[in-house]
């Protein structure tokens, strides 16, 4: 191996594109949009207890 060649293995050039932050944000947004809406919570069936004032 000639001395002029580097010993670092060749890696393909990184294409310009989307930052990791933007990629993660778009994935989070897609997950929120693709989920069906949450069902409403059932109403409480037990009676509401009233507290009496202390004497």
MISE-387742 format. One record per residue: z, y, x of N, C-alpha, C in turn; residue number from 0. Coordinates in nm, 2 decimals. Atoms other than C-alpha are relative to their C-alpha. Example, Ala and Ser with C-alpha at 12.3 -4.5 7.8 and 13.67 -1.06 7.14 Angstrom:
BEGIN
<voro><n_zz>0.00</n_zz><n_yy>-0.12</n_yy><n_xx>0.09</n_xx><ca_zz>0.78</ca_zz><ca_yy>-0.45</ca_yy><ca_xx>1.23</ca_xx><c_zz>0.00</c_zz><c_yy>0.12</c_yy><c_xx>0.09</c_xx><seq>0</seq></voro>
<voro><n_zz>0.00</n_zz><n_yy>-0.11</n_yy><n_xx>-0.09</n_xx><ca_zz>0.71</ca_zz><ca_yy>-0.11</ca_yy><ca_xx>1.37</ca_xx><c_zz>0.08</c_zz><c_yy>0.11</c_yy><c_xx>-0.08</c_xx><seq>1</seq></voro>
! end
This chain:
BEGIN
<voro><n_zz>0.00</n_zz><n_yy>-0.12</n_yy><n_xx>0.08</n_xx><ca_zz>0.00</ca_zz><ca_yy>0.00</ca_yy><ca_xx>0.00</ca_xx><c_zz>0.00</c_zz><c_yy>0.12</c_yy><c_xx>0.09</c_xx><seq>0</seq></voro>
<voro><n_zz>0.00</n_zz><n_yy>-0.12</n_yy><n_xx>-0.09</n_xx><ca_zz>-0.10</ca_zz><ca_yy>0.33</ca_yy><ca_xx>0.16</ca_xx><c_zz>0.12</c_zz><c_yy>0.09</c_yy><c_xx>-0.03</c_xx><seq>1</seq></voro>
<voro><n_zz>-0.12</n_zz><n_yy>-0.09</n_yy><n_xx>0.00</n_xx><ca_zz>0.17</ca_zz><ca_yy>0.59</ca_yy><ca_xx>0.23</ca_xx><c_zz>-0.02</c_zz><c_yy>0.11</c_yy><c_xx>-0.10</c_xx><seq>2</seq></voro>
<voro><n_zz>0.03</n_zz><n_yy>-0.11</n_yy><n_xx>0.09</n_xx><ca_zz>0.00</ca_zz><ca_yy>0.85</ca_yy><ca_xx>0.01</ca_xx><c_zz>0.04</c_zz><c_yy>-0.03</c_yy><c_xx>-0.15</c_xx><seq>3</seq></voro>
<voro><n_zz>-0.03</n_zz><n_yy>0.03</n_yy><n_xx>0.14</n_xx><ca_zz>0.07</ca_zz><ca_yy>0.66</ca_yy><ca_xx>-0.31</ca_xx><c_zz>0.16</c_zz><c_yy>-0.01</c_yy><c_xx>-0.03</c_xx><seq>4</seq></voro>
<voro><n_zz>-0.15</n_zz><n_yy>0.00</n_yy><n_xx>0.03</n_xx><ca_zz>0.41</ca_zz><ca_yy>0.70</ca_yy><ca_xx>-0.48</ca_xx><c_zz>0.04</c_zz><c_yy>-0.13</c_yy><c_xx>-0.05</c_xx><seq>5</seq></voro>
<voro><n_zz>-0.05</n_zz><n_yy>0.13</n_yy><n_xx>0.04</n_xx><ca_zz>0.63</ca_zz><ca_yy>0.41</ca_yy><ca_xx>-0.56</ca_xx><c_zz>0.05</c_zz><c_yy>0.00</c_yy><c_xx>-0.15</c_xx><seq>6</seq></voro>
<voro><n_zz>-0.05</n_zz><n_yy>-0.01</n_yy><n_xx>0.14</n_xx><ca_zz>0.71</ca_zz><ca_yy>0.53</ca_yy><ca_xx>-0.92</ca_xx><c_zz>-0.11</c_zz><c_yy>-0.06</c_yy><c_xx>-0.08</c_xx><seq>7</seq></voro>
<voro><n_zz>0.11</n_zz><n_yy>0.06</n_yy><n_xx>0.08</n_xx><ca_zz>0.53</ca_zz><ca_yy>0.32</ca_yy><ca_xx>-1.18</ca_xx><c_zz>-0.06</c_zz><c_yy>0.10</c_yy><c_xx>-0.09</c_xx><seq>8</seq></voro>
<voro><n_zz>0.08</n_zz><n_yy>-0.09</n_yy><n_xx>0.08</n_xx><ca_zz>0.26</ca_zz><ca_yy>0.48</ca_yy><ca_xx>-1.38</ca_xx><c_zz>0.05</c_zz><c_yy>-0.01</c_yy><c_xx>-0.14</c_xx><seq>9</seq></voro>
<voro><n_zz>-0.04</n_zz><n_yy>-0.01</n_yy><n_xx>0.14</n_xx><ca_zz>0.36</ca_zz><ca_yy>0.60</ca_yy><ca_xx>-1.73</ca_xx><c_zz>-0.11</c_zz><c_yy>0.08</c_yy><c_xx>-0.06</c_xx><seq>10</seq></voro>
<voro><n_zz>0.10</n_zz><n_yy>-0.08</n_yy><n_xx>0.07</n_xx><ca_zz>0.11</ca_zz><ca_yy>0.73</ca_yy><ca_xx>-1.99</ca_xx><c_zz>0.06</c_zz><c_yy>0.14</c_yy><c_xx>-0.02</c_xx><seq>11</seq></voro>
<voro><n_zz>-0.05</n_zz><n_yy>-0.13</n_yy><n_xx>0.03</n_xx><ca_zz>0.13</ca_zz><ca_yy>1.10</ca_yy><ca_xx>-2.05</ca_xx><c_zz>0.05</c_zz><c_yy>0.01</c_yy><c_xx>-0.14</c_xx><seq>12</seq></voro>
<voro><n_zz>-0.06</n_zz><n_yy>-0.02</n_yy><n_xx>0.13</n_xx><ca_zz>0.35</ca_zz><ca_yy>1.21</ca_yy><ca_xx>-2.33</ca_xx><c_zz>-0.08</c_zz><c_yy>0.10</c_yy><c_xx>-0.08</c_xx><seq>13</seq></voro>
<voro><n_zz>0.07</n_zz><n_yy>-0.09</n_yy><n_xx>0.08</n_xx><ca_zz>0.15</ca_zz><ca_yy>1.36</ca_yy><ca_xx>-2.61</ca_xx><c_zz>0.09</c_zz><c_yy>0.11</c_yy><c_xx>-0.06</c_xx><seq>14</seq></voro>
<voro><n_zz>-0.07</n_zz><n_yy>-0.11</n_yy><n_xx>0.06</n_xx><ca_zz>0.25</ca_zz><ca_yy>1.70</ca_yy><ca_xx>-2.75</ca_xx><c_zz>0.01</c_zz><c_yy>-0.04</c_yy><c_xx>-0.15</c_xx><seq>15</seq></voro>
<voro><n_zz>-0.01</n_zz><n_yy>0.04</n_yy><n_xx>0.14</n_xx><ca_zz>0.39</ca_zz><ca_yy>1.65</ca_yy><ca_xx>-3.10</ca_xx><c_zz>0.13</c_zz><c_yy>0.05</c_yy><c_xx>-0.06</c_xx><seq>16</seq></voro>
<voro><n_zz>-0.12</n_zz><n_yy>-0.03</n_yy><n_xx>0.08</n_xx><ca_zz>0.71</ca_zz><ca_yy>1.65</ca_yy><ca_xx>-3.31</ca_xx><c_zz>0.12</c_zz><c_yy>-0.02</c_yy><c_xx>0.09</c_xx><seq>17</seq></voro>
<voro><n_zz>-0.13</n_zz><n_yy>0.01</n_yy><n_xx>-0.08</n_xx><ca_zz>1.05</ca_zz><ca_yy>1.71</ca_yy><ca_xx>-3.15</ca_xx><c_zz>0.08</c_zz><c_yy>-0.11</c_yy><c_xx>-0.07</c_xx><seq>18</seq></voro>
<voro><n_zz>-0.08</n_zz><n_yy>0.10</n_yy><n_xx>0.06</n_xx><ca_zz>1.31</ca_zz><ca_yy>1.44</ca_yy><ca_xx>-3.21</ca_xx><c_zz>0.09</c_zz><c_yy>0.06</c_yy><c_xx>-0.11</c_xx><seq>19</seq></voro>
<voro><n_zz>-0.08</n_zz><n_yy>-0.06</n_yy><n_xx>0.11</n_xx><ca_zz>1.52</ca_zz><ca_yy>1.68</ca_yy><ca_xx>-3.42</ca_xx><c_zz>-0.08</c_zz><c_yy>0.02</c_yy><c_xx>-0.12</c_xx><seq>20</seq></voro>
<voro><n_zz>0.08</n_zz><n_yy>-0.01</n_yy><n_xx>0.12</n_xx><ca_zz>1.23</ca_zz><ca_yy>1.75</ca_yy><ca_xx>-3.65</ca_xx><c_zz>-0.03</c_zz><c_yy>-0.14</c_yy><c_xx>-0.06</c_xx><seq>21</seq></voro>
<voro><n_zz>0.03</n_zz><n_yy>0.13</n_yy><n_xx>0.04</n_xx><ca_zz>1.15</ca_zz><ca_yy>1.38</ca_yy><ca_xx>-3.67</ca_xx><c_zz>0.12</c_zz><c_yy>-0.06</c_yy><c_xx>-0.08</c_xx><seq>22</seq></voro>
<voro><n_zz>-0.12</n_zz><n_yy>0.05</n_yy><n_xx>0.07</n_xx><ca_zz>1.51</ca_zz><ca_yy>1.29</ca_yy><ca_xx>-3.77</ca_xx><c_zz>0.02</c_zz><c_yy>0.08</c_yy><c_xx>-0.13</c_xx><seq>23</seq></voro>
<voro><n_zz>-0.01</n_zz><n_yy>-0.08</n_yy><n_xx>0.12</n_xx><ca_zz>1.52</ca_zz><ca_yy>1.58</ca_yy><ca_xx>-4.02</ca_xx><c_zz>-0.09</c_zz><c_yy>-0.05</c_yy><c_xx>-0.11</c_xx><seq>24</seq></voro>
<voro><n_zz>0.10</n_zz><n_yy>0.04</n_yy><n_xx>0.10</n_xx><ca_zz>1.20</ca_zz><ca_yy>1.46</ca_yy><ca_xx>-4.19</ca_xx><c_zz>0.04</c_zz><c_yy>-0.14</c_yy><c_xx>-0.05</c_xx><seq>25</seq></voro>
<voro><n_zz>-0.05</n_zz><n_yy>0.13</n_yy><n_xx>0.05</n_xx><ca_zz>1.34</ca_zz><ca_yy>1.10</ca_yy><ca_xx>-4.21</ca_xx><c_zz>0.11</c_zz><c_yy>0.01</c_yy><c_xx>-0.09</c_xx><seq>26</seq></voro>
<voro><n_zz>-0.11</n_zz><n_yy>-0.02</n_yy><n_xx>0.09</n_xx><ca_zz>1.66</ca_zz><ca_yy>1.22</ca_yy><ca_xx>-4.36</ca_xx><c_zz>-0.04</c_zz><c_yy>0.06</c_yy><c_xx>-0.14</c_xx><seq>27</seq></voro>
<voro><n_zz>0.05</n_zz><n_yy>-0.06</n_yy><n_xx>0.13</n_xx><ca_zz>1.47</ca_zz><ca_yy>1.43</ca_yy><ca_xx>-4.62</ca_xx><c_zz>-0.07</c_zz><c_yy>-0.10</c_yy><c_xx>-0.08</c_xx><seq>28</seq></voro>
<voro><n_zz>0.07</n_zz><n_yy>0.10</n_yy><n_xx>0.08</n_xx><ca_zz>1.25</ca_zz><ca_yy>1.14</ca_yy><ca_xx>-4.71</ca_xx><c_zz>0.09</c_zz><c_yy>-0.10</c_yy><c_xx>-0.06</c_xx><seq>29</seq></voro>
<voro><n_zz>-0.10</n_zz><n_yy>0.10</n_yy><n_xx>0.06</n_xx><ca_zz>1.55</ca_zz><ca_yy>0.91</ca_yy><ca_xx>-4.76</ca_xx><c_zz>0.07</c_zz><c_yy>0.06</c_yy><c_xx>-0.12</c_xx><seq>30</seq></voro>
<voro><n_zz>-0.06</n_zz><n_yy>-0.07</n_yy><n_xx>0.11</n_xx><ca_zz>1.71</ca_zz><ca_yy>1.17</ca_yy><ca_xx>-4.99</ca_xx><c_zz>-0.10</c_zz><c_yy>0.00</c_yy><c_xx>-0.12</c_xx><seq>31</seq></voro>
<voro><n_zz>0.10</n_zz><n_yy>-0.01</n_yy><n_xx>0.10</n_xx><ca_zz>1.39</ca_zz><ca_yy>1.21</ca_yy><ca_xx>-5.19</ca_xx><c_zz>-0.03</c_zz><c_yy>-0.13</c_yy><c_xx>-0.06</c_xx><seq>32</seq></voro>
<voro><n_zz>0.04</n_zz><n_yy>0.13</n_yy><n_xx>0.05</n_xx><ca_zz>1.32</ca_zz><ca_yy>0.84</ca_yy><ca_xx>-5.22</ca_xx><c_zz>0.11</c_zz><c_yy>-0.07</c_yy><c_xx>-0.08</c_xx><seq>33</seq></voro>
<voro><n_zz>-0.11</n_zz><n_yy>0.06</n_yy><n_xx>0.08</n_xx><ca_zz>1.66</ca_zz><ca_yy>0.75</ca_yy><ca_xx>-5.37</ca_xx><c_zz>0.00</c_zz><c_yy>0.04</c_yy><c_xx>-0.14</c_xx><seq>34</seq></voro>
<voro><n_zz>-0.01</n_zz><n_yy>-0.04</n_yy><n_xx>0.14</n_xx><ca_zz>1.69</ca_zz><ca_yy>0.74</ca_yy><ca_xx>-5.75</ca_xx><c_zz>0.12</c_zz><c_yy>0.09</c_yy><c_xx>-0.02</c_xx><seq>35</seq></voro>
<voro><n_zz>-0.12</n_zz><n_yy>-0.08</n_yy><n_xx>0.03</n_xx><ca_zz>1.93</ca_zz><ca_yy>0.99</ca_yy><ca_xx>-5.90</ca_xx><c_zz>0.12</c_zz><c_yy>-0.09</c_yy><c_xx>-0.03</c_xx><seq>36</seq></voro>
<voro><n_zz>-0.12</n_zz><n_yy>0.07</n_yy><n_xx>0.03</n_xx><ca_zz>2.29</ca_zz><ca_yy>0.88</ca_yy><ca_xx>-5.92</ca_xx><c_zz>0.03</c_zz><c_yy>0.00</c_yy><c_xx>-0.15</c_xx><seq>37</seq></voro>
<voro><n_zz>-0.04</n_zz><n_yy>0.00</n_yy><n_xx>0.14</n_xx><ca_zz>2.42</ca_zz><ca_yy>0.77</ca_yy><ca_xx>-6.26</ca_xx><c_zz>0.12</c_zz><c_yy>0.08</c_yy><c_xx>-0.02</c_xx><seq>38</seq></voro>
<voro><n_zz>-0.12</n_zz><n_yy>-0.08</n_yy><n_xx>0.02</n_xx><ca_zz>2.68</ca_zz><ca_yy>0.99</ca_yy><ca_xx>-6.42</ca_xx><c_zz>0.12</c_zz><c_yy>-0.09</c_yy><c_xx>0.00</c_xx><seq>39</seq></voro>
<voro><n_zz>-0.13</n_zz><n_yy>0.07</n_yy><n_xx>0.00</n_xx><ca_zz>3.04</ca_zz><ca_yy>0.88</ca_yy><ca_xx>-6.38</ca_xx><c_zz>0.04</c_zz><c_yy>-0.03</c_yy><c_xx>-0.15</c_xx><seq>40</seq></voro>
<voro><n_zz>-0.05</n_zz><n_yy>0.03</n_yy><n_xx>0.14</n_xx><ca_zz>3.18</ca_zz><ca_yy>0.71</ca_yy><ca_xx>-6.70</ca_xx><c_zz>0.12</c_zz><c_yy>0.09</c_yy><c_xx>-0.03</c_xx><seq>41</seq></voro>
<voro><n_zz>-0.12</n_zz><n_yy>-0.08</n_yy><n_xx>0.04</n_xx><ca_zz>3.43</ca_zz><ca_yy>0.92</ca_yy><ca_xx>-6.89</ca_xx><c_zz>0.12</c_zz><c_yy>-0.08</c_yy><c_xx>0.00</c_xx><seq>42</seq></voro>
<voro><n_zz>-0.13</n_zz><n_yy>0.07</n_yy><n_xx>-0.01</n_xx><ca_zz>3.79</ca_zz><ca_yy>0.84</ca_yy><ca_xx>-6.86</ca_xx><c_zz>0.04</c_zz><c_yy>-0.05</c_yy><c_xx>-0.14</c_xx><seq>43</seq></voro>
<voro><n_zz>-0.03</n_zz><n_yy>0.05</n_yy><n_xx>0.13</n_xx><ca_zz>3.91</ca_zz><ca_yy>0.62</ca_yy><ca_xx>-7.15</ca_xx><c_zz>0.15</c_zz><c_yy>0.02</c_yy><c_xx>-0.02</c_xx><seq>44</seq></voro>
<voro><n_zz>-0.15</n_zz><n_yy>-0.01</n_yy><n_xx>0.02</n_xx><ca_zz>4.29</ca_zz><ca_yy>0.67</ca_yy><ca_xx>-7.09</ca_xx><c_zz>0.03</c_zz><c_yy>0.14</c_yy><c_xx>-0.05</c_xx><seq>45</seq></voro>
<voro><n_zz>-0.04</n_zz><n_yy>-0.13</n_yy><n_xx>0.06</n_xx><ca_zz>4.46</ca_zz><ca_yy>0.95</ca_yy><ca_xx>-7.28</ca_xx><c_zz>0.06</c_zz><c_yy>0.09</c_yy><c_xx>0.11</c_xx><seq>46</seq></voro>
<voro><n_zz>-0.05</n_zz><n_yy>-0.09</n_yy><n_xx>-0.10</n_xx><ca_zz>4.55</ca_zz><ca_yy>1.26</ca_yy><ca_xx>-7.08</ca_xx><c_zz>0.15</c_zz><c_yy>0.02</c_yy><c_xx>-0.03</c_xx><seq>47</seq></voro>
<voro><n_zz>-0.14</n_zz><n_yy>-0.01</n_yy><n_xx>0.02</n_xx><ca_zz>4.93</ca_zz><ca_yy>1.28</ca_yy><ca_xx>-7.03</ca_xx><c_zz>0.03</c_zz><c_yy>0.15</c_yy><c_xx>0.03</c_xx><seq>48</seq></voro>
<voro><n_zz>-0.05</n_zz><n_yy>-0.14</n_yy><n_xx>-0.02</n_xx><ca_zz>5.09</ca_zz><ca_yy>1.62</ca_yy><ca_xx>-7.07</ca_xx><c_zz>0.13</c_zz><c_yy>0.00</c_yy><c_xx>0.06</c_xx><seq>49</seq></voro>
<voro><n_zz>-0.13</n_zz><n_yy>-0.01</n_yy><n_xx>-0.07</n_xx><ca_zz>5.37</ca_zz><ca_yy>1.72</ca_yy><ca_xx>-6.84</ca_xx><c_zz>0.08</c_zz><c_yy>0.11</c_yy><c_xx>-0.08</c_xx><seq>50</seq></voro>
<voro><n_zz>-0.09</n_zz><n_yy>-0.09</n_yy><n_xx>0.06</n_xx><ca_zz>5.67</ca_zz><ca_yy>1.88</ca_yy><ca_xx>-7.00</ca_xx><c_zz>0.06</c_zz><c_yy>0.09</c_yy><c_xx>0.11</c_xx><seq>51</seq></voro>
<voro><n_zz>-0.06</n_zz><n_yy>-0.10</n_yy><n_xx>-0.09</n_xx><ca_zz>5.82</ca_zz><ca_yy>2.19</ca_yy><ca_xx>-6.84</ca_xx><c_zz>0.14</c_zz><c_yy>-0.05</c_yy><c_xx>0.03</c_xx><seq>52</seq></voro>
<voro><n_zz>-0.14</n_zz><n_yy>0.03</n_yy><n_xx>-0.04</n_xx><ca_zz>6.14</ca_zz><ca_yy>2.13</ca_yy><ca_xx>-6.65</ca_xx><c_zz>0.10</c_zz><c_yy>0.10</c_yy><c_xx>-0.07</c_xx><seq>53</seq></voro>
<voro><n_zz>-0.09</n_zz><n_yy>-0.09</n_yy><n_xx>0.07</n_xx><ca_zz>6.45</ca_zz><ca_yy>2.27</ca_yy><ca_xx>-6.82</ca_xx><c_zz>0.07</c_zz><c_yy>0.09</c_yy><c_xx>0.10</c_xx><seq>54</seq></voro>
! end
